[in-house]
Amino acid sequence: MTSTPEDPAETRDERFARGLKIVASLHGERGQKNLESLAEASPELSHQITAWAYGDIYGRPGLSLRDRQLLTVGMLTALGGCESLLTVHINAALNIGLKPEEILEALLHSAVYCGMPKAMNATFVAKDVFTDRGILPMEQ
């Protein structure tokens, strides 16, 4: 029997296992290490992020991981003050195939709805990620 996020009979461990697979596909080993580090301070928060945010929400069938990552980057931009998480999710977006140009286009678009300062802050985060990954400068 295959478990789904909507299955109320699914166990806590099954949800967690599904979440770990999604974390691995998005964030690789770094994601697992981040969750382990968080668990040192709050094991339950680490578990809920893995089981609920990734296992249940990211695991839903309605959107692709690519679309979910693009949305996540946009929402973290809109929130502002989330630069460390924005770094994590821009890396994840690249890991699953989004192109730097697509990320930058989304950040440019965010300026209309989030404001220039938030769009600029997010673009500087993206620039740092691209630099760290050796993909800046990009061809224009």
C-alpha positions in Angstrom: 0.0 0.0 0.0 1.4 3.4 -1.0 0.9 6.2 1.6 -0.3 9.6 0.6 -0.4 12.9 2.5 -4.2 12.6 2.7 -4.1 9.2 4.4 -5.2 9.6 8.0 -4.0 6.1 8.9 -0.5 6.9 7.9 2.0 6.8 10.8 4.2 9.6 12.1 7.3 7.7 10.9 5.9 7.2 7.4 5.2 10.9 7.0 8.7 11.6 8.3 10.3 9.1 5.9 8.4 10.7 2.9 9.6 14.1 4.0 13.2 13.0 4.3 13.1 11.8 0.6 11.7 15.1 -0.5 14.3 17.0 1.6 17.1 14.9 0.0 15.7 15.6 -3.6 15.6 19.3 -2.9 18.5 20.0 -0.6 20.8 17.0 -0.7 23.0 16.1 2.3 23.0 19.7 3.4 19.2 19.6 4.1 19.6 16.6 6.3 22.4 18.2 8.2 20.3 21.4 8.7 17.4 19.3 10.1 19.8 17.4 12.4 21.2 20.7 13.7 17.8 22.1 14.3 16.8 18.9 16.1 19.6 19.5 18.7 17.6 22.6 19.8 14.1 21.4 19.0 13.6 17.8 17.9 9.8 18.4 17.5 10.2 21.4 15.2 12.7 19.5 13.1 10.3 16.5 12.9 7.3 18.8 12.0 9.3 20.5 9.2 10.3 17.1 7.8 6.9 15.3 8.2 4.4 18.1 7.7 6.1 20.8 5.5 8.0 18.4 3.3 6.1 15.1 3.7 2.6 16.4 3.7 2.7 19.8 1.9 5.6 19.4 -0.6 4.5 15.8 -1.1 1.0 16.8 -2.4 0.2 16.0 -6.0 -1.2 19.4 -7.1 2.1 21.2 -7.9 5.5 20.0 -9.1 8.5 20.5 -6.8 9.8 23.0 -9.3 6.6 25.1 -9.0 6.7 24.7 -5.2 10.3 26.0 -5.0 9.5 29.0 -7.3 6.6 29.8 -5.0 8.7 29.4 -1.9 11.4 31.7 -3.2 8.7 34.3 -4.0 7.0 34.0 -0.6 10.3 34.2 1.3 11.1 37.3 -0.8 7.7 38.8 0.2 8.3 38.1 3.8 11.7 39.7 3.9 14.2 39.0 6.7 14.4 35.3 5.7 17.7 35.5 3.9 19.2 32.3 5.3 16.1 30.3 4.3 16.1 32.1 0.9 19.6 30.9 0.4 18.6 27.3 1.1 15.6 27.5 -1.2 17.4 29.2 -4.1 19.9 26.4 -3.9 17.1 23.9 -3.9 15.5 25.6 -6.9 18.8 25.2 -8.8 19.1 21.6 -7.6 15.8 20.6 -9.2 16.4 22.4 -12.5 15.3 26.0 -12.2 17.7 28.2 -14.2 19.3 31.2 -12.6 17.5 33.4 -15.2 14.2 32.0 -14.1 14.9 32.8 -10.5 16.0 36.3 -11.3 12.9 36.8 -13.4 10.8 35.8 -10.5 12.7 38.2 -8.2 12.2 41.0 -10.7 8.5 40.2 -10.8 8.4 40.3 -7.0 9.4 43.9 -7.1 5.9 44.8 -8.3 4.1 43.1 -5.5 6.7 43.1 -2.6 8.6 46.3 -3.2 12.0 47.2 -4.5 13.9 46.7 -1.1 12.7 43.1 -0.7 13.3 42.3 -4.4 16.8 43.8 -4.1 17.6 41.9 -0.9 16.5 38.6 -2.5 18.5 39.3 -5.6 21.6 39.9 -3.6 21.0 36.5 -1.9 20.6 34.9 -5.3 23.8 36.6 -6.5 25.7 35.1 -3.5 24.3 31.6 -4.2 25.2 31.9 -7.9 28.7 33.1 -7.0 29.1 30.3 -4.5 28.1 27.8 -7.2 30.3 29.3 -9.8 27.5 30.3 -12.2 28.0 34.1 -11.9 28.6 36.0 -14.1 25.9 34.6 -16.4 25.7 35.1 -20.1 23.3 37.9 -21.0 
